[in-house]
């Protein structure tokens, strides 16, 4: 669907499809910082309120890989408009939810509707640009996809601090209405996209839904339930493995599969998805760890923590167009390699941060992280989707988005687990080195006790408070040392996939990498 075919300016189409995509990406992360407010308002426990996040991610992950099939079944424009309506309506009902059960139900609806928004929007966007401008189309899409997770926590923190958690859902309503009007006016289905009338692969759909849903629950709840010490997590893990294996078998045998796994026969497509999986792992892992470090250990508010992330988002926003121009003139694999190296460098800088690090010290590595994502996303998308036929683009973008999201979920789960495990090890090692006869220990304990005594406490209480404060210091130091180790792991992850770039097809200058549609 080129600009000439539709008679609509490609930039107008880009804006029309980016609105629902950006709305979904921001909503994926905006609710995280509002959980404590939801918990108090809805009288829910910590374990219960986290289902607000889990329910969304599960339904979202299930729909992603079947977006192409659903588009063929219902028509792509009609399906995009339906999902936009459902997402907007579910957002309104989430904000008005009187209790937790109602909120979780409408989060499931919201996640399912949102799961299709990104792949459909990306497929339409790629078709709207001529061959020599495909990289710029990817840059526009990348601004939304990569900027969303960065601005989401800051926006959610500001809304929660100044308004109410309900407004993190209400803000979607006007955006959704505008998006619906623009999609209805400016977006059209291409001639080749015929509505599918083939037999529905119900068995594959069942196995996919159960398998992806169980996997997402394991990733979201694993650390909270102590992983395989929990029968629930073990059961979900076994269920996920068995049903996903059955899904692969069924889909490869079915003449009209709902998920086109045959796309992975393309080595370049498989390699690109692997790199995107690791990019999601590092991006979402760091975006989970940095606010936690700032709020739990350094006393930042949710809004302040969001402001620390802002320089990275601005760097990504400003550099995406430049990355698009570069990827149309140079070997895209080299630009992706530069993005991976810069991303790893930013993680290694965090590794040396102490607890008393200043806000200004975060700017450098955050800008580097934003630069790395800009250099990584645009050419990687172009190279990965370069050999995909137009009629398969919906399937390909759905799988590409799924691998990025699953990578993010694995990154968040792994980061949370490493933080817990590393902190326990570091704390045990540090406590083992504390000796009552150590002059340094005696001096620190005495100094803390004197401080509490000066505030009017009796000697016994002052000593106890001093020891409690000393233990708190040990906990903080163990936590920051653990964070440093995790940043090292995230940095190494970016570097490990560098050899796989050789499997990507070399982007030819000026081609933009993706076939014109």
Secondary structure, 3 states (H helix, E strand, C coil): CCHHHHCCCHHHHHHHHHHHHHHHHHHHHHCHHHHHHHHHHCCCCHHHHCHHHHHHHHHHHHHHCCHHHHHHHHCHHHHHHHHHHHHHHHHHHHHCCCCHHHHHHHHHHHHHHHHHHHHHHHHHHHHHCCHHHHHHHHHHHHHHHHHHHHHHHHHHHHHHHHCCCCHHHHHHHHHHHHHHHHHHHHCCCCCCCCCCCCCCCHHHHHHHHHHHHHHHHHHHHCCCCCHHHCHHHHHHHHHHHHHHHHHHHHHHHCCCCCCCHHHHHCHHHHHHHHHHHHHHHHHHHHHHHHHHHHHHHCCCCHHHHHHHHHHHHHHHHHHHHHHHHHHCCCCHHHHHHHHHHHHHHHHHHHCCCCCCCCHHHHHHHHHHHHHHHHHHHHHHHHHHCCCCCHHHHHHHHHHHHHHHHHHHHHHHHHHHHHHHHHHHHHHHHHHHCCCCCCHHHHHHHHHHHHHHHCCCCCHHHHHHHHHHHHHHHHHHHHHHHHHHHHHHHHHHHHHHHHHHHHHCCCCCCCCCCCCCC
